[in-house]
Amino acid sequence: MATLRFFAGAAEAAQTDTATLDAGTIGELRAELAERYGTEFMRVLELCSLLVNGARAGDDAVTLAPTDAVDVLPPFAGG
């Protein structure tokens, strides 16, 4: 199962900082997240970047291994 870490607004929308999901691709992961956390979370997720083991995963076809770490990062600003 892939380990997910939610940050900032994504953590707030999911009401948790971490989760584990069994998904073979980013597309499957998105579908599992929609089922688990609902429509409001998906609105936030659409704005987020997904990083798999530190590398941006922008394509739903990106494969996931059970040992992968996925970070869900909403947009942020700072300086």
C-alpha positions in Angstrom: 0.0 0.0 0.0 1.3 3.4 -0.9 1.7 5.9 2.0 0.2 9.3 1.4 1.1 12.5 3.3 -1.3 15.4 3.0 -0.2 19.0 3.6 -1.9 22.3 4.4 -5.3 22.5 2.8 -5.2 18.9 1.5 -4.8 17.7 5.1 -7.6 19.9 6.2 -9.9 18.6 3.5 -9.0 15.0 4.2 -9.1 15.6 7.9 -5.9 13.7 8.3 -2.2 14.1 7.7 -1.5 10.5 6.4 -3.2 7.6 4.8 -2.4 4.3 3.0 -4.1 3.3 -0.2 -3.7 0.3 -2.5 -3.5 1.7 -6.0 -1.4 0.7 -9.0 -1.4 4.1 -10.7 -1.9 7.8 -9.9 -5.3 7.5 -11.7 -6.4 4.7 -9.5 -5.1 6.6 -6.5 -7.3 9.6 -7.5 -10.3 7.3 -7.8 -9.7 5.8 -4.4 -9.2 9.3 -2.9 -12.5 10.4 -4.4 -14.3 7.4 -2.9 -12.7 7.8 0.5 -12.8 11.6 1.0 -15.6 12.9 -1.3 -16.3 15.8 -3.7 -15.0 18.6 -1.5 -11.6 16.9 -1.2 -11.5 16.3 -4.9 -11.9 20.0 -5.5 -8.8 20.6 -3.4 -6.9 17.7 -5.0 -7.4 19.2 -8.5 -5.3 22.1 -7.4 -2.6 19.9 -5.8 0.7 18.6 -7.0 1.4 14.9 -6.4 5.0 13.8 -5.7 5.9 10.2 -5.8 9.1 9.6 -3.8 9.9 13.3 -4.3 9.3 13.4 -8.1 6.3 15.2 -9.6 3.7 12.7 -10.9 1.5 14.8 -13.3 0.2 11.8 -15.4 -2.5 9.4 -14.2 -0.5 6.6 -15.9 2.4 6.9 -13.4 2.7 3.6 -11.7 2.8 3.1 -7.9 4.6 0.5 -5.9 3.4 -0.6 -2.5 6.5 1.0 -0.9 6.0 4.4 -2.6 5.4 7.6 -0.7 3.0 10.1 -2.2 2.9 13.7 -1.1 -0.2 15.8 -1.8 0.9 19.4 -1.9 -1.6 22.2 -2.5 -0.4 25.4 -4.1 1.3 27.8 -1.7 3.1 31.1 -1.8 5.8 32.5 0.2 8.9 34.6 0.1 
